[in-house]
Amino acid sequence: MKPSFWTNYHSHSHYCDGREAPEAQVRAARQQGVRAFGFSSHGPVPFANAWSMKPERLEGYLAETRALQQKYQGDIELYVGLEVDYVPGLCGPGTYAHALDFTIGSVHYVDQNWEGQPWEIDGATEGFMKGLVEVHGGDIQKVLRRYYALIREMVEQDPPLIVGHLDKIKIHNLNESLYREQDDWYQAEIDHTLEVIAAAGCVLEVNTRGMYKRNLDTYPSATILKKVLARNIPVMLNADSHAPEEITARFAEAAGVLQAVGFRTLRVLLDGTWQEVPFDQKGLFL
């Protein structure tokens, strides 16, 4: 029987809105059977927010994580990245790519809020609804079309290596109170976005944070993952962990979802090389 292992390239430490230091993450990753682990704190943004890394901390983050790479060499593979916000004209994955092993590109902001500041769509539903009503007249289709247009713009103009939590905006759609994911207009947005991702050759993460924090399904959902498989878009399994104990949270269940859809391999960064590795619900295996 070949030994199994996990990988996780989406993690947050106390350099941004995560808990504990990077080395605490490394120790937990080793305990949880992780062979390759990526640091990916939220990269700095040129405006005030509550959860991104402050610009003055970036140099220390890079120095500390690179030092941990050397300290644990031969024990666990460590890679240094950032989850970078795409905000047109302000920042994107290319902003920091020169200093990193990988980038995760995510859209957490859609244009401006009622105060003319970047409108966060990944925070409290109260703030999302205020922006939806006061800025967009309650037009959820308009907001979702713009959200997916921004993801496409990022992938076409400033492509990351990994596209983060594709459909996370659904966190505000409890019991489909705002829109129905099966509606033709929504599926058309997904189709268009996946076509752009496929053309760019990006990896799409399957993110489990909604499963263990909000009792949701994966980001993206199994319905979308069927379309991903049909387009031969490579996928990886990530936890989006904000605490050491979350590094492999709900991985077995998510792996089962991927298997049921028809995936047989995951894209991983091992030995410094991106490669396809087979997996089952116990982990990846070589």
C-alpha positions in Angstrom: 0.0 0.0 0.0 1.5 3.3 -1.0 1.7 5.9 1.8 -0.7 8.8 1.4 -0.2 12.5 2.2 -1.9 15.8 1.8 -0.9 19.2 0.5 -2.3 22.6 1.2 -1.1 25.8 -0.5 -3.8 28.2 0.9 -3.1 29.3 4.5 -3.1 32.4 6.7 -1.0 33.2 9.7 -0.8 36.1 12.1 0.8 38.2 9.4 -2.8 38.8 8.2 -6.1 37.6 9.6 -4.9 34.1 10.6 -4.0 32.8 14.0 -0.5 32.0 15.2 2.9 32.2 13.6 4.1 30.5 10.4 6.2 27.9 12.3 3.1 26.8 14.2 1.5 26.2 10.9 4.5 24.1 9.8 4.3 21.9 13.0 0.6 21.4 12.5 1.0 20.5 8.9 3.6 17.8 9.7 1.3 16.4 12.3 -1.6 16.2 9.8 0.3 14.3 7.2 1.1 17.2 4.9 4.0 16.7 2.6 4.0 20.1 0.9 2.7 23.3 2.5 2.3 26.8 1.1 2.3 30.0 3.1 -0.2 32.4 1.5 -1.1 35.3 3.8 -3.3 38.0 2.3 -1.0 40.3 0.4 -1.0 44.1 1.2 -3.6 46.3 -0.5 -3.2 50.1 -1.0 -6.2 51.0 1.2 -7.3 50.3 4.8 -8.9 47.0 5.6 -9.1 44.7 8.6 -7.6 41.5 7.3 -4.8 42.0 4.8 -1.1 42.1 5.7 0.1 45.6 6.4 2.7 46.7 3.8 5.4 47.2 6.4 5.1 43.5 7.4 5.7 42.0 3.9 9.5 42.0 4.2 9.4 40.2 7.5 6.9 37.7 6.2 9.1 36.8 3.3 12.2 36.6 5.4 10.6 34.4 8.1 8.9 32.0 5.6 12.1 31.7 3.5 14.0 30.9 6.7 11.5 28.2 7.6 12.0 26.7 4.1 15.7 26.2 5.0 15.1 25.0 8.6 12.7 22.3 7.5 14.4 21.3 4.3 14.2 17.5 4.0 11.4 17.3 6.5 8.5 19.0 4.8 8.3 21.0 1.5 7.5 24.6 2.2 6.6 27.2 -0.5 6.2 30.9 -0.1 3.2 32.6 -1.7 0.5 35.2 -1.1 -3.2 35.4 -1.7 -3.4 38.6 -3.7 -6.5 40.7 -4.2 -7.3 41.7 -7.8 -8.5 45.3 -7.6 -8.3 47.0 -11.1 -5.7 49.7 -11.2 -4.5 49.1 -7.6 -3.1 45.5 -7.2 -3.2 42.0 -8.6 -1.2 38.8 -8.6 1.6 40.3 -10.6 2.3 42.9 -7.9 4.3 40.5 -5.8 4.9 37.5 -8.1 8.6 38.2 -8.5 9.2 37.4 -4.8 7.1 34.3 -4.5 6.9 30.6 -5.4 3.2 30.9 -6.3 0.3 33.3 -6.3 -3.3 32.8 -5.4 -5.5 35.4 -7.2 -8.8 36.2 -5.6 -11.6 38.8 -5.9 -12.8 40.0 -2.5 -13.9 43.5 -3.7 -16.4 44.6 -6.3 -15.9 48.2 -7.3 -17.0 50.8 -4.6 -19.4 50.8 -1.6 -21.8 53.5 -0.5 -18.8 55.5 0.9 -16.8 55.3 -2.3 -14.4 52.7 -0.8 -13.7 49.2 -2.2 -16.8 47.1 -1.6 -15.9 43.9 0.3 -18.1 41.0 -0.8 -16.3 38.5 1.4 -17.3 40.0 4.8 -20.5 40.2 6.8 -23.7 39.7 4.9 -25.0 43.0 6.4 -22.3 45.0 4.6 -22.9 43.0 1.4 -26.7 43.7 1.5 -26.1 47.4 2.2 -24.0 47.6 -0.9 -26.4 45.5 -3.0 -29.3 47.8 -2.1 -27.8 51.2 -1.8 -25.3 51.0 -4.7 -26.8 48.5 -7.0 -30.5 48.9 -6.4 -30.9 45.3 -5.2 -29.8 44.0 -8.6 -28.0 40.7 -7.7 -27.6 39.8 -11.3 -25.7 43.0 -11.9 -23.4 42.3 -8.9 -22.7 38.7 -9.8 -22.0 39.5 -13.5 -19.5 42.1 -12.3 -17.9 39.7 -9.8 -17.3 37.1 -12.4 -16.2 39.7 -15.0 -13.5 40.8 -12.5 -12.3 37.2 -12.1 -12.1 36.9 -15.9 -10.3 40.2 -16.1 -7.8 39.1 -13.5 -7.1 35.8 -15.3 -6.8 37.5 -18.7 -4.7 40.5 -17.7 -2.8 39.5 -14.6 -3.1 35.7 -14.2 -2.2 34.0 -11.0 -0.9 30.5 -10.8 -4.0 29.6 -8.7 -7.5 31.0 -8.9 -9.0 31.3 -5.4 -12.4 30.2 -4.1 -14.3 30.8 -7.4 -17.9 31.0 -6.2 -17.3 32.3 -2.7 -19.8 35.1 -3.2 -22.5 32.4 -2.6 -21.9 32.8 1.2 -24.6 35.5 1.1 -27.1 33.3 -0.8 -28.3 31.2 2.1 -31.2 29.0 1.0 -30.9 30.6 -2.5 -32.5 33.8 -1.0 -30.8 36.0 -3.6 -30.4 33.9 -6.7 -30.7 30.3 -8.1 -27.4 28.8 -9.1 -29.1 26.6 -11.7 -30.5 29.6 -13.6 -29.3 30.0 -17.1 -27.8 33.5 -16.7 -25.7 32.3 -13.7 -24.5 29.2 -15.5 -23.6 31.3 -18.5 -21.3 33.4 -16.2 -19.7 30.3 -14.9 -19.2 28.8 -18.3 -17.6 32.0 -19.6 -15.4 32.3 -16.6 -14.2 28.6 -16.8 -13.4 29.1 -20.5 -11.1 32.0 -19.7 -9.4 30.0 -16.9 -8.9 27.0 -19.2 -7.4 29.3 -21.9 -5.0 30.9 -19.4 -3.8 27.5 -17.9 -4.5 28.5 -14.3 -5.0 26.0 -11.6 -8.5 26.2 -9.9 -8.5 25.5 -6.2 -11.2 23.4 -4.5 -11.5 25.2 -1.2 -12.9 23.6 1.9 -13.3 26.6 4.1 -17.1 27.0 3.5 -17.5 23.3 4.5 -15.9 23.7 8.0 -16.9 27.3 8.7 -20.3 27.8 7.2 -21.8 24.3 6.5 -21.7 24.9 2.8 -20.3 22.8 0.0 -16.9 23.3 -1.6 -15.9 26.5 -3.4 -16.7 25.8 -6.2 -19.7 23.6 -6.0 -19.8 20.0 -7.4 -22.1 21.3 -10.2 -19.4 23.7 -11.3 -16.7 21.1 -10.8 -18.4 18.9 -13.4 -17.9 21.7 -15.9 -14.3 22.2 -14.7 -13.5 18.5 -15.4 -15.1 18.7 -18.9 -12.7 21.6 -19.7 -9.6 19.7 -18.4 -8.9 22.5 -15.9 -6.4 21.3 -13.3 -7.6 21.5 -9.7 -5.9 21.4 -6.3 -7.4 20.8 -2.8 -6.8 23.7 -0.4 -8.2 24.5 3.1 -7.9 28.3 3.2 -6.8 27.7 6.8 -6.7 30.5 9.3 -5.6 28.4 12.2 -3.2 25.4 12.5 -5.9 22.9 13.2 -7.7 23.8 9.9 -4.9 22.9 7.6 -6.5 19.7 6.3 -10.1 20.4 7.5 -12.7 18.4 5.6 -10.2 17.2 3.0 -11.4 13.6 3.0 -15.0 14.7 2.3 -13.9 17.1 -0.4 -11.7 14.4 -2.0 -14.8 12.2 -2.1 -16.7 15.0 -3.9 -14.0 15.3 -6.4 -13.9 11.5 -6.9 -17.6 11.4 -7.4 -17.4 14.1 -10.1 -14.7 12.1 -11.9 -11.4 13.6 -11.0 -8.6 11.2 -10.5 -5.6 13.5 -10.0 -4.8 16.8 -8.2 -2.3 19.4 -9.3 0.4 19.9 -6.7 3.7 21.6 -6.3 6.2 18.9 -5.3 10.0 18.9 -5.5 9.7 22.3 -7.0 7.6 21.0 -10.0 3.9 21.3 -10.8 2.6 17.9 -11.4 -0.6 15.7 -11.5 -0.8 13.2 -8.6 -3.5 10.6 -8.0 -5.6 10.8 -4.9 -8.4 9.1 -2.9 -10.1 10.1 0.3 -7.1 9.1 2.4 -4.8 11.6 0.5 -2.5 11.8 -2.5 -0.1 9.0 -3.3 2.8 8.5 -5.7 
